[in-house]
Amino acid sequence: MSTIKSESFKQILKDKGFKITSQRESVLEVLKNNVSQHMTAEEIYLKVKEQSPEIGLATVYRTIQLLHDLKLIDKLDLNDGFIRYEIGKWDAHKHHHHHLICESCGKVIEAEDDLLDLIEETCSDKYQFKVTNHVVKFYGICSECSSSINEKL
């Protein structure tokens, strides 16, 4: 996953005509510092509130929406009833990573490899369709849950 530098973030906001506010920086900082957690808006709010007690939930929601609109963060639906967020892709030519979701414990593992190049090539060649992105979620049992199941047998 790409590392976001504060200067890059500030430049993107400036280029798009938005002010650089402490609230916007705080939300992005929380996401940067919790990249593996796939946080909900409420979880982001609680973390931001630790540093900025005056911030309101509505401000966090608006900031999350702005960051998503600017493609700085991505929305994730892991089929658990919540919309989650993570740092977005900063390279326009790179696809999202994939998520491996354990059906037993709910653990989410990020798979950085993009193994779908052949499928994208086929879409391009056979259907004259340029794939710009895709979302893949694999469901199964993680290694810890598998070990636990095997021990019980």
Secondary structure, 3 states (H helix, E strand, C coil): CCCCCHHHHHHHHHHCCCCCCHHHHHHHHHHHHCCCCCEEHHHHHHHHHHHCCCCCHHHHHHHHHHHHHCCCEEEEECCCCCEEEEECCCCCCCCCCEEEEECCCCCEEEECCCCCHHHHHHHHHHHCCCCCCCCCEEEECCHHHHHHHHHHC
